[in-house]
Amino acid sequence: MHQVLVIAASQQKASQSRKVADYINHQVENLGANASVLDLGKTVLPLWSGEPAPDKSLINTIRDQLNHATSFVFVVPEWNGMAPPAIKNLLTWFGADQFAHKPVLLCAVSAGQGGAFVISELRGSSYKNCRICYLPEHLIIRSVGNVLEGVSPMGKSDNYYRNRIDFVLKDLLDYDLALSTIRPHALERMEDFPNGMS
Ligand SMILES: Cc1cc2nc3c(=O)[nH]c(=O)nc-3n(C[C@H](O)[C@H](O)[C@H](O)COP(=O)(O)O)c2cc1C
């Protein structure tokens, strides 16, 4: 059974990324799959330092959530033309055991017309060792304050985003199913080459 974990990667306690994550979570459930949200603005991981975590139970809870997920949506705001530290920190705390050969839909969020930097940054540099599989499709939710607010679309662009989200979530669920057949073999082979090539 699909278990989609939607990760809201803003560090703000109340964020537009969380709004988008909640909307996506709801749409995944509408498609008949299980989904839940992990909000990195509320479930705050300490910055990885190599030292033991002050709160081990928090790390274990997040690890269990990631292990349990069969696919992910990363909802990531663009901050100063970058992905915020919270998503990089998550990808430093956890790795191939949680992410390898699982599909991920990238969803960038911008209050304005940004978002593309987040997509290229994560596609460019975050998958080498954890072997996460980004879908070829992605989302960029621009002018996020004006969309995905209520049950009905507020206009043409809101309607476009809602249709686009449903379209790409169907891809995600198909990849989820397909990669579940590949993952056990791929994980076994990884023992010979635990790190990707630089
Ligand atoms: C520190 C900071 C830097 C930001 N830099 C950008 C940016 O480079 N590009 C952009 O489109 N929006 C930028 N924004 C605005 C975000 O798009 C906006 O806060 C949006 O709501 C997504 O962030 P949130 O999920 O934290 O709410 C920035 C916001 C913050 C807090």
The ligand as an SDF file (V2000), in Angstrom:
LIG
                    3D

 31 33  0  0  0  0  0  0  0  0999 V2000
   14.4860   34.3320    4.3990 C   0  0  0  0  0  0  0  0  0  0  0  0
   13.5410   34.3750    3.2310 C   0  0  0  0  0  0  0  0  0  0  0  0
   14.0550   34.4900    1.9510 C   0  0  0  0  0  0  0  0  0  0  0  0
   13.1930   34.4690    0.8450 C   0  0  0  0  0  0  0  0  0  0  0  0
   13.7170   34.4840   -0.4220 N   0  0  0  0  0  0  0  0  0  0  0  0
   12.9080   34.2660   -1.4820 C   0  0  0  0  0  0  0  0  0  0  0  0
   13.4430   34.0390   -2.8010 C   0  0  0  0  0  0  0  0  0  0  0  0
   14.6450   34.0320   -3.0090 O   0  0  0  0  0  0  0  0  0  0  0  0
   12.5860   33.7940   -3.8070 N   0  0  0  0  0  0  0  0  0  0  0  0
   11.2350   33.7780   -3.6220 C   0  0  0  0  0  0  0  0  0  0  0  0
   10.5220   33.5310   -4.5760 O   0  0  0  0  0  0  0  0  0  0  0  0
   10.6930   33.9810   -2.4010 N   0  0  0  0  0  0  0  0  0  0  0  0
   11.4900   34.2120   -1.3300 C   0  0  0  0  0  0  0  0  0  0  0  0
   10.9600   34.3610   -0.0560 N   0  0  0  0  0  0  0  0  0  0  0  0
    9.5080   34.4400    0.1130 C   0  0  0  0  0  0  0  0  0  0  0  0
    8.8840   33.0590    0.1560 C   0  0  0  0  0  0  0  0  0  0  0  0
    8.5920   32.7100   -1.1700 O   0  0  0  0  0  0  0  0  0  0  0  0
    7.6160   33.1090    1.0040 C   0  0  0  0  0  0  0  0  0  0  0  0
    7.9720   33.2680    2.3710 O   0  0  0  0  0  0  0  0  0  0  0  0
    6.6850   31.9360    0.7920 C   0  0  0  0  0  0  0  0  0  0  0  0
    5.5600   32.1090    1.6330 O   0  0  0  0  0  0  0  0  0  0  0  0
    7.2920   30.5670    1.0070 C   0  0  0  0  0  0  0  0  0  0  0  0
    7.8620   30.4280    2.2900 O   0  0  0  0  0  0  0  0  0  0  0  0
    7.1210   29.7410    3.5370 P   0  0  0  0  0  0  0  0  0  0  0  0
    6.7440   28.3540    3.1210 O   0  0  0  0  0  0  0  0  0  0  0  0
    8.1220   29.7870    4.6330 O   0  0  0  0  0  0  0  0  0  0  0  0
    5.8880   30.5660    3.8510 O   0  0  0  0  0  0  0  0  0  0  0  0
   11.7980   34.3970    1.0440 C   0  0  0  0  0  0  0  0  0  0  0  0
   11.3000   34.2980    2.3570 C   0  0  0  0  0  0  0  0  0  0  0  0
   12.1460   34.2700    3.4440 C   0  0  0  0  0  0  0  0  0  0  0  0
   11.5770   34.0980    4.8230 C   0  0  0  0  0  0  0  0  0  0  0  0
  1  2  1  0
  2  3  1  0
  2 30  2  0
  3  4  2  0
  4  5  1  0
  4 28  1  0
  5  6  2  0
  6  7  1  0
  6 13  1  0
  7  8  2  0
  7  9  1  0
  9 10  1  0
 10 11  2  0
 10 12  1  0
 12 13  2  0
 13 14  1  0
 14 15  1  0
 14 28  1  0
 15 16  1  0
 16 17  1  0
 16 18  1  0
 18 19  1  0
 18 20  1  0
 20 21  1  0
 20 22  1  0
 22 23  1  0
 23 24  1  0
 24 25  2  0
 24 26  1  0
 24 27  1  0
 28 29  2  0
 29 30  1  0
 30 31  1  0
M  END
$$$$
